[in-house]
Amino acid sequence: MAEIGFYHLTRTPLERALPQLLEKIHGSGARAVVMAGSAERVDTLNAALWTFDAASFLPHGAARDGNPESQPIWLTAEDENPNQSTFLVLTDGASSENVGKYERCFEMFDGHDERALAAARTSWKTYRDAGHDLTYWQQTEQGGWEKKDV
């Protein structure tokens, strides 16, 4: 079973929180697939990863870049793992039938969007019933994350 963390965005938008998470994942030597809700959203996240910090570089790619096997971070709207990732990041309400094949999954959702909150609650119940290890994280005022008991 996978370890699944629910990341409740309350202070910063996904475009600012995602690069920070991906820096930690990449820094650990792990690979990640980031699954977005649409191809247009993949383009938006791709642009955000290029511009989030002028002093930093976060290696990533998407379908139009090609060579997924050489990309430590792969952005997609498809339920795929072409770069042999052990981590999966789900955004925009995207879901995967393959969560159990990953070591760890991060489900990031907008705390100001009622539909996103409802979808996260449904996902929580589904994952819990399937026997996955679940944790819940909420953004702090400083922009970090605090683990909460549920």
C-alpha positions in Angstrom: 0.0 0.0 0.0 1.1 3.5 -0.7 1.7 6.3 1.8 -0.7 9.1 0.7 -0.5 12.6 2.0 -3.3 15.1 1.6 -1.8 18.6 1.2 -4.5 21.3 2.0 -3.5 24.5 0.2 -4.7 27.4 2.4 -2.0 30.1 2.0 -0.4 29.8 -1.4 -1.6 28.6 -4.8 -0.5 25.4 -6.3 1.9 27.2 -8.7 3.9 28.4 -5.7 3.6 25.3 -3.4 4.3 22.6 -6.0 7.9 23.8 -6.8 8.8 23.7 -3.1 7.5 20.1 -2.8 9.2 19.0 -6.0 12.5 20.5 -4.8 12.4 18.3 -1.7 11.5 15.2 -3.8 14.2 15.9 -6.3 16.7 16.7 -3.6 16.1 13.2 -2.0 17.0 11.6 -5.3 13.5 10.4 -6.1 11.6 10.8 -9.3 8.0 12.2 -9.5 5.1 12.2 -11.8 2.8 15.3 -11.5 -0.6 14.6 -12.8 -2.8 17.6 -13.6 -6.4 17.9 -14.5 -5.9 18.8 -18.2 -3.2 19.4 -20.8 -3.7 23.1 -20.5 -3.0 22.8 -16.8 0.2 20.8 -17.5 1.3 23.8 -19.6 0.6 26.2 -16.8 2.5 24.1 -14.2 5.4 23.6 -16.7 5.7 27.4 -17.0 5.5 27.8 -13.2 8.3 25.4 -12.7 10.5 27.3 -15.1 9.9 30.6 -13.4 9.4 30.0 -9.7 12.9 30.9 -8.7 15.5 32.7 -10.9 18.3 31.2 -8.7 17.1 27.6 -9.0 16.6 25.0 -11.6 14.2 22.1 -11.3 14.6 19.5 -14.0 11.3 18.5 -15.5 9.5 17.8 -18.7 6.2 17.0 -20.3 5.0 15.3 -23.5 6.0 18.1 -25.8 9.5 18.0 -24.4 9.9 14.2 -25.0 12.4 11.8 -23.5 10.4 11.1 -20.3 12.8 8.4 -19.2 15.5 11.2 -18.7 13.2 13.5 -16.8 13.3 13.3 -13.0 9.9 15.1 -12.8 7.3 14.4 -15.4 4.2 16.5 -15.9 1.1 14.9 -17.4 -2.6 14.8 -17.6 -2.5 11.1 -18.2 -2.4 8.2 -15.7 1.1 7.2 -16.7 4.6 6.7 -15.3 7.0 7.0 -18.2 10.0 8.1 -16.1 9.7 5.2 -13.6 8.8 7.4 -10.7 8.3 6.3 -7.1 6.4 9.4 -6.1 3.0 10.7 -7.6 1.7 14.2 -7.1 -2.0 14.6 -7.9 -3.3 18.1 -8.6 -6.5 19.7 -9.8 -8.6 16.8 -8.7 -6.7 14.4 -11.0 -6.9 10.7 -9.9 -4.9 7.6 -10.7 -5.8 4.0 -10.8 -2.2 3.2 -10.0 -1.7 4.9 -6.6 -0.8 1.6 -5.0 2.2 1.2 -7.4 3.9 4.3 -6.0 5.9 4.5 -2.8 4.3 7.8 -1.9 1.5 9.9 -3.3 0.8 13.6 -2.6 -2.7 14.8 -3.2 -2.7 18.6 -3.3 -6.0 20.5 -3.2 -7.2 24.1 -3.0 -8.7 24.8 0.4 -10.7 27.7 -1.0 -12.5 25.6 -3.6 -15.6 23.7 -2.2 -15.5 21.2 -5.1 -11.8 20.5 -4.4 -12.6 20.0 -0.7 -15.4 17.6 -1.4 -13.3 15.6 -3.9 -10.5 15.4 -1.3 -12.9 14.0 1.3 -14.2 11.4 -1.2 -10.6 10.4 -2.1 -9.7 10.2 1.6 -12.5 7.7 2.2 -11.7 5.7 -1.0 -8.0 5.4 0.0 -8.8 4.6 3.6 -11.2 1.8 2.6 -8.5 0.4 0.3 -6.0 0.2 3.2 -3.5 3.0 2.3 -1.5 4.9 4.9 -3.0 8.4 5.1 -1.7 11.7 6.5 -3.2 15.2 6.4 -1.1 18.3 6.0 -2.2 21.9 6.2 -0.2 25.0 5.2 1.0 27.2 8.0 1.0 31.0 8.0 4.7 30.9 7.3 4.1 28.8 4.1 5.3 25.5 5.6 3.3 22.4 6.3 1.9 21.1 9.6 0.7 17.5 10.1 -2.7 17.4 11.6 -4.6 14.6 13.3 -7.7 13.5 11.5 
